[in-house]
């Protein structure tokens, strides 16, 4: 109550003991394994907060994850990370790529016997294996390499997808969470309108889907687009194809250190 202009906003937070955080972590892992339907598992975790992977050097229009600089971190993040590293089934992602890259690579290695499980939607680009996001899926979905992928609205009206088609959807629509632009002024709805016709079609139509995305970038940026590099501040002149390729690399999950997006 009181005068709105004189009100003071106060935030108070209370925490349980760190041991409770460890218990929650263990329970989450148990639930994920059960939900994935797997009898055995391997987990991956990043080396630490704030470490830069290959995507940071790829990004030129907008700094990769640059919108997270002032984001408040969970209270026991580093304590739980250290706890997880001691688990015999959890490995630390090596090199300059993320845990989700490693997860996709291992799941694809196991094929139909594997399942990539994560809270991050980027794993949905994995192919010829099962994918599972516990908070959003009732059960795992198989991402067949025989089709371009899936892209559709679920019962709640949310756009969901898997495979190369979902990868292209992210390339075109961008992602405010990871702070990459996609194709300017598109977003999820317009990207869905462009790509929904490729839902479930044969992989033979992948090139057509790529060309459809390319036409959007071409109309938006043309043969010459000028901007300042997000990191160096240098003036950059790029073609629509250069910008599209940048987005492709930012979205793509590298399955190994030698893997590249082609």
N, C-alpha and C positions, 0 to 999 in steps of 0.2 A: 504494500500500500504506500501511497505518497506520490509526490510529484515525479513524473516519469524522468524529467531531465536531471533530477537529483538522485535517482536510484543508482546503486553501485552493484555491479555484477560480481559475485564471489563464487569461486569454484573450490569445492572441498572434495578431496578424494581419499578414500581409505583403502588399505591393502591387507590381504591376508599374508601369512608367512610365505616365504619363497618355496617352502616344501609343498604348499598347496599348488603352486604353479607347476612343480614337477609332476604332481599327481594328475593334474589336468592334462599335461603333455602326454603322459603315458596312456591316459584314457582316450585321448584323441587318436593316437597311433593305433590303439586296439580297435577303435570304431572304424577307422579308415581301412585297415586290413580286412576286417569282417565285411565291410561294404563292398570292397573290391572283389571279393570272392576268391582271393589268393590264399594259398596255404603257406607261402613263405614270402618274405619281402626284404627289400634293401631300401634304406632311406638316404637322401642327400640333403646337405645343409650348406649354406654359403659360408665362406671363411669368416665373414664379419660384416657389420653394418657399415655402409658408406663406401665399400670397396667398389671400384669401377671395373666393369666388364667391357667386352669389345664393342658393345652398343654405344657406349659413351663417345668413342672415337669415330663412330659411323655418323652419329647425329650432327647435322649442321643447321637445320632450320630452327629446331627447338632442342634445348638441352635435355637429354634423356633423364627422366625422373627428376627434372629440375624443379618441379612443383612440390617436391617433398622436403625441401631444405629446412623449413620451419615446422615440419610435422612432428607432433609429440610421439615419442616411441613408447611402446608398452613398458611398464615399470621393470619387469624382470626379464626383458628380452635377452640381454647378454648372459645372465645367469642360466637361463633355460638353454641358450645356445651352447654354453659350456657343458651343461648337463647332457645335452643331446650328443655332443661330440664323444662322450664317454661310452655311448651305447654301442655294443659290438656290431649291430646291423646298420649303423648310420655312418656314412662316409662324408668327407668334406669335398665339395666341388672344387676341382683343381683348375689351374690355368685361368684364362680370362673369360670364362663363361659361367652362367648361373646354375643353380641347383636344378631348375626346371629343364634346362638344356640336357643335363645329365640324366634326368628322369625319363625324358622322351627317348633319348638314345638307348637306354637300357631296356625300356619297354618294347621299343621296336626290335631290338635284338632278340627278345623272347617271342615276338610276334603274337599269335593268337593265345599263347600261354602267359602273356604279360599284360599288365594293366598299369598305365600311368595315372597316378593318383596325386592330386594337389588341390589347393584352394585357388590356384592361379589358372585363369582361363587359357593361358598360352599353351598349356599341354594339349589342348583340343586339336592342335595342328598335327599331332603325331599320327602316323599312318600304319596300317596293317597290325594294329594292336588295339587293346581296349583302353578307353579313357574314362576317368571318373573324377568328378568334382563333388565331394560329399555334401556340401552345403546347398547344391543346386540340382543334383540328380538323385533319383530314387535308386538307380542301379547303373552300372557301367554301360557305355555304348561302344560298339565295335566300329573302328574307323577303317573301312575297307580301302585298299589301294586300287580296287577295280573301278571306283567311281571318283569323280572330282571331289566329292565330299557331300556334306549335308548342311543346309541352311534353311531354317524354318522357325515358325512361332510355336512355342509350346502352349500347354493348356492355359497358362497364365498370361499369354500374349507376349512373352519375352522372346527376343530373337536368340536362337541357339544354333550351334553348328559344330562340325568336326572336319578334319582333313584339310586338304588344300583350299577348299572353298571357304572355310572359316578363316584361314590364313589370308586369303584375298580380301575377305570382308574386313579384317582388321587393317590391312594395307590401305584400303580405300576409305574406311570410316574413321581411322585413327583411334587413339586410346588416351583419354585425359588422365588415367591412372598412371601410366608410364610416360605420359607427356610427349607422345609423338603425334604429329599433325594429321597424318593420312593425307587425303586430298582436300584442300581447303573448301569449306562450306558444304561438305558432304555429311559426315556423321553417320550414325547407325542406320537411320531410316532410309536415307537416300542410297546408301551402300546396299542395303537389303533389296531395294527396288531394282537395282542394277543386276544383282547376282542371284536372285531367288529362282530364276528360270533354270539355273544349273544344279539345283538341288537334286541329288541322287542320280545324275546322269553319268554315263560312261566316262572313264578317264580320258577317252579320245577327245573329249570336248574341253579339256583343261586349257589348251591354247586359246580357244575361243573365249573362255572366262578371263584369261589374262589380258587378251586384247580388249575386252569390254572395259576392264579396269583401266587399261592404258588410254583408251579414248577419253575417259573422264579426266585423267591427268593432263592429256594433251589439250583439251578444251580449257582447262583451268590455268595451266602455266605456259603453254605454247613452247616455241623453240628456244625462247630466251626469257628467263625469269631472274630478276636481280633481288638480292637480299643480303643482310649482314649475317655472317657466321655466328651462331649462338655462343660459341666459346671464344673464338679469336677476335671477333668484331670486324674481321676483314670483309670487304665487299666480294660477293660471290655472284657469278653468272652461271646459271644451270638451265638445262633443257628439261622438259616435262619427263623425259625418260630418266634423267639423272635423279630427279626427285622421287620418282616412282621406285627406282632401284634402291634408293636410300631407305624408303619405307619398307620394302621387301626384306632388306637385311635386318632392320630393327625388329620386325615381327618374327622372323624366322628362328626356329629353335635349332641350334647347332647340335647334332647328335654325337659329335666328337670334336677334338681339337682341329682335325683336318677337314671337317665338313664345312661346305660353303653353300650359300644360297645361289642357285643357278637358274 
